[in-house]
Amino acid sequence: MSRLHYFAFVVFLAPTACWSHDGEDHDHAAPAPPTGAALPKAMVLPRVEGPTPWSDKPVLDDPERFQIAIMTDRTGGHRPGIWMDAVNKLNRLRPQFVMSVGDLIEGYSQDRSRVEKQWDEFLGFIDQMQMKFFFVAGNHDLTNPMMHEVWREHFGAEWYSFDYQRVHFVCLSSEDPSQHLSEEQLAWLEQDLEDHADARWTLVFLHKPLWVYAERDIAAGNPDSTNWKRAEKLLVDRPHTIFAGHVHHYVEYQRNSQQYYSLATTGGGSQLRGNEYGEFDHVMWLTMEQDGPHLVNLRLDGILEPGVVTEEGINRFNSFLANTSLSIEPILIGTREDGFSEGEVVLKAANDFEEPVVVEGEIDGLPLRGLTVDPLRIKLTVQPNDAVEQRVRIRFAEPMEFTSLARTSLTASIRTEGDEPLKSERTSPVVIDRRFELPGLANLPPIDGQIEEWPSTFEQTPEKPLVLGEPLSWQGPTDGSARFFARHSGNRVYVGVRVTDDRVVPGDDRVELLIDPRGMGARVRNADYKRTGLSITAYAPDADGQTKVDARRLRNNRVYKNVNAEAKLTDEGYDIEFSVPVKLFKEIQGKEWGSVAGTLVLHDADDADQDPAQVLWRGSDRLRNVNTGFGQFVRE
């Protein structure tokens, strides 16, 4: 054990800013320190001889380090609630203060009372912000001379600057007049930058990305109508970063070896098509370090309050999940049918929750050639303690192979209505497949490996099956293939298998049955069957004619008892008879169990030191985990 000696690792904490702003009771003094022995203001780490449970990276405690947030366009087709959502989240994030880039009200009005009302609304939002906010004007804020007058009455200057931690902040007006910097503003900027030439960095905020419009003018052979190039010339010899808005989509630019940013929206009009389009609601988070600003965009839909999930809320949501359900009856076609032409999917939505729910969805994954689905989209309202059925007819112009329907699914949402809605997304497979019959027998035949009577109808591994394990070692159906049939009798299921194998390798060649014993509904809702599934294997007879049997639960590899199997060599290969107890079927489905799903895997080795090929009757490469493609055997 390491021996510890304590030493002081000194961390000087940056002083907390004490803002004084308009209104009563707005001077926030630091609380008085507690009486008695004071804890050190430094970080105190134990001295450790040997490895330490912390990294060797520094503590980021530069006294000139600070963090601010930048909010962007609220208006220009504003979406109610987004700006206040950002305010509430910034109150949680605790930046030192908040900058803006304009378009704070809708504006574009000659009606002074209407404009004043819009500012009253906006200032109500700012009253709820717990840190200082800096106003920058946009075209929606300064649309006409009257609105310029209202701005000056509320906020004074249309352009200004200030300093914080040796960083110079410059707030410009791109509406002087529209899309332009006036001579007066440029003269002020020149003097302001000269007066603050020793700033370690300069951050510039304005509404319109004037550099874009200036470059368009110049590219067209016209003079710069914005005067931006003159402002840029004043900035070029000092480290600086520029932030604008207006266009409602995000772009990072490189100009003069510096970063210019056109921000997206904080509630302004947007199609919100995502990152690739630069269309998202966000705030920009700026951390000022000695080497300049470190920036990250915080999407509002990715900032979650600590109370996003409460104990009461999760209990309500779990109750919603547990008490709402969608079930889909599979379409099972007669065994001899070669494909699917027409059928009806029956969807049942059940609601045992305390509130009404709305179910919306559609069936996906069907081949489109000659397809008709009626209705195309499903919408159901289900009252508490009720269930509603919806029938969906699927029709193809010509028969479709069952394999082409394997990816069919229902994608649906279930939601409550009201002030605090709950919503869950559900995806359920829609099974459209052959129906495999499981006829009854009056008496179970003796299990001795000699199949007394081969039926006229049976199943067999396909000519071109899915082969796992060592697929290159399988040379075709004469190398290894299987036919089988299944019956039920009393408390047993009987399976007879006839294997064609040009070289039987005792101890390696074998037949495996994989069984999903759950009921039809559970199998359809969730393809993962490993928790309850069975693997039952019988080997080709050894030199003494003995048959090794291995029957196990997939979940824990425990033996599944009372399985019988016997194998006998034949001229073509070998036969196996299985007798499987249905105890587990009844435990899961009830005494009158109705069906099981399963597949057969032929393990075929050509040499004793070779891993066998695994020839599948049905299923996928994950057949020991999911029942996808398994045959549905319905008890008669």
C-alpha angles and dihedrals in degrees: 000000000000118000114232128217119178124232133164119257100193120223115181108209119220112245116260113245115242108210122200115195140160121299137048123303094011102129106103112199122189112260117259114265116253118264122248128038110358121222114238116266088219126084107257116203127179117249106245127198102215131001119004129214092232134065126254093241119118126259106251096234106130104155089224093053114108141162129221136171128228119209120199138198115344096174143040092099095354121205110219118243099020097097093049090047087058091047092053092048093048089052085059095044093050105211115184089246142335130247128197138200101210142257093107097152132029094244118158090128137118090204106102094195090054092050091048090050090053091051090048089055093048095046087053087061092049091050087064093054111099097209136051117287124203118211122222120181125238133186091268089055097046105033099140142002092275091055091049087054092049090050093052091048092053103033110011115216121044089210128030144143140219140177134237127175091346091305117122116221117201121190113193133185115233087187098072082136111337114310092351144099111224125225088250092055093046091051090050091048092051092052093042093054091046090052090051100040092132095061112127089221138000122218116196124198126189136145108240121047091239093179089070093054093043092052091049090053092050093045088054091052094254131124118262103272093188100055087226094129089060091052090046090053089057090054101041098092097052131065107260145153126208129211127193139158132186102108095071095225129089125245132163113213132192114216128162090351089301134105121252119187132201105194128212122225144308093194101326121131112294141150087223092216092161143249097322090060093040088238114137141110110255151136122228115234116211124194112188115216132170090266093051138272121337109206137198133169116232110203109214092227088058098053110087127187117231089249093055087116120026129182090253091046096049091047090053092047093048089051089051091051094045095047102045123068145170120207127184123199110221122238105235116185126205114280097248096050114113096207148345125275107158140359147136127256112209113208119191121193115194125190122193091156121112095247134055115264134206120217119200128172151113140227114258137183100048120135108259098216109112092344126158121180120183117218096020094197127032125218122170134169113208121192122216114286092012139106130210130198127212122189118207118193117212119194133176125195089229133014117285123212112249091236090063089058097052094102096053113130143161114238110196144157126217117200140167123226126230142064096317104032122192122209137184131181117224128192116186128176117244107217114214106168149121118293113234113204124224104198123197127247124208090218133016111242118237112276102232104123093258110111104213100200127012111214124234092239122050142141127251141185110267124254089245104033131170105266121198132180105033101002095170091061092062110091101184141287094314089055092053133343138138142213122196147167133196135213137172127224125174109307095349142076116213122207122185117196130188114195125200109206126159090205122024114207110195114221093024108048111078147141121240126197116202112198133189103199097187123112122270095259094051092046092052095045095049124022093193103101102160094108093064103015128122132217112198118182133182121186129218110265118276127227090283093050092251122145121217114214125196117182119173145161110249094218099060105003091243119155116264102218134225097025112147127198137161131185133200131189117244134186090262098039125291143314126224130194120199128196111190124184115233094212092115092047090056094044090056104033102024133251094302096053112182111197148348134207123225152142139210124235120195112206106204123184124179096194133032093238094047128095108241127246113244110224112196126210089195138340140069138278087273094053094136090059108031132033095220108149096008117145116256108227111197118200115235 
